[in-house]
Amino acid sequence: MGLCSVIYLDYHATTPVDPRVAETVMAAMMTQFGNASSVDHVVGDRSREAVAQAKQEIADLVNCRPKEIIFTSGATESINLAIQGTVLHHEKKDKIPCIAISAVEHKAVLDTCHALEKQGRIELISLPVDAQANLNLNDIERVCRQGLDLLCIMAANNEVGTIYPIELIGAIAKRYSVPFFCDASQAIGKIPMNFADWGITLLAMSGHKLYAPQGIGALIRKTDHPLNSFCLVEDSSKDYAPAH
Ligand SMILES: Cc1ncc(COP(=O)(O)O)c(C=O)c1O
């Protein structure tokens, strides 16, 4: 069956690349191909400018600072960096961290946490959901009050479409000083997300859910949340406003 005879409606799995995005990516690969770290010539400067502009657009979309954005290969990598980076930080202090997740997180969260639990590296609490995949906010409050090192709740469910009250959940986490990781892959670009004002500590997003190519994503992180990673390079630059 040829693709032209298929009506594709599974845009929550992945979207085609928007022609305007494809054009910009093509130009970046063919003409503006400089290394954004090559600060000593104009080709590098142009790439640095393009990266700064991309960060600014993401910052405007989710209300964060450009400096808080770490580009990744997609939400799966963002999720692993957020969870494993937090766990490694605690391990360095000889602590086994306690993590709470909803029972219906994406497989990237579930598999990562179950593997860490099996290795004896985390204590894991799985929060139950009802028949519509809704969480009980009292359950969240109870586990936060008991003391948690990371709360992981997605913004919108990839299987059944349930949307979670992230602003309320973030307020609960903040009340008990619990770092809050939100996998917002299915929400960003569709419903409002507010990183700065909703008590979110870490936020994962994926490009190919909103008309960007597969293989690009971001982790947004409050800079005071410690993440240990073998591959994380801190952005030491000041917030950089691109020239338009
Ligand atoms: C809620 C959710 N989280 C994470 C992912 C993984 O995203 P990526 O393909 O960018 O790794 C997906 C994609 O299916 C998703 O729907």
The ligand as a Gaussian input file, in Angstrom:
#p B3LYP/6-31G(d) Opt

LIG

0 1
 C        4.823000      11.226000      26.726000
 C        6.028000      10.852000      25.909000
 N        7.244000      10.888000      26.504000
 C        8.356000      10.565000      25.837000
 C        8.327000      10.182000      24.513000
 C        9.609000       9.836000      23.808000
 O        9.908000      10.847000      22.874000
 P       11.123000      10.749000      21.853000
 O       10.624000       9.945000      20.685000
 O       11.438000      12.165000      21.468000
 O       12.270000      10.088000      22.549000
 C        7.086000      10.128000      23.846000
 C        7.009000       9.701000      22.431000
 O        6.364000       8.767000      22.069000
 C        5.908000      10.471000      24.562000
 O        4.697000      10.423000      23.994000

